[in-house]
Amino acid sequence: LQSPLEYTIVPQAYDGIKHFYMRPDLQLLQIFRCDTPMYGLAVRPGFEYTDDPPDKTVFLTHPSPIN
């Protein structure tokens, strides 16, 4: 941040959200809360889906928790 902020709105999925959460000079004022949208499972054409558990676990996420 180059200049002082009085208020800011930062989307949770923003790649640089960690820079806002980890700044000791910023204070969380409010969190926008709403229901999580329904999720679906997408598979590529020709993929055979079964109810059997997968051989390994894979986690997919947006960049903020990883960086």
N, C-alpha and C positions, 0 to 999 in steps of 0.2 A: 504494500500500500504506500502510495507516494504522498497522500495528503490526509489530514484527519477526517474521519467519518463520524457523523452523528448517528445515523441509522443505515443499515444495509439489509437487503434480502438476498440470501445465498441459497440456491437450489441444492438439495442434498446430493444429487447426482453430479454436481460440479466437480471436475477432476481436481481442482485446487482447494476443495472444502477444508482440507487439513490445515491450510494456512490460516483459516479463520478460527477453527476450533483450538488451535495450539497457541494463539496469541494471548499473552497475559493481559494486554491492554484493551482487549475487547471483552464485553460482557454479553452473554446470551440474555436477550430480553423476552423473546417469545418464540415458540415453535409452532408452525402451522401443522395441525394434525388433521388427518382425514383417513378414511378407510383405504387400505391397500387394494389396488385393482385386482380383479380376478386374473390369475395366471393360467397359461395353457402350455402344453407340451408340443413343441414343433419337431418334426423329424424330416429328414431328407427323403425324396422319392425313392422307393425301393427298400427302405429300411424296414426290417421286420421287428416290430415292437412286441415284447412279451412282458408279462407281469413278474418274471423272475428278477431277483435283485442283480444289479450289474456286477461284473468281476472286480471293478475298482470304483472308487468314489471320485468324482470330479466336481469341483466347486467353480461356478462362474459368477463373476461380480463386476461391478463398475470399478474404474481405476482408483477411486478415493481410498478404500480400505487397503489396497495393495501398496500404494505409494506412500 
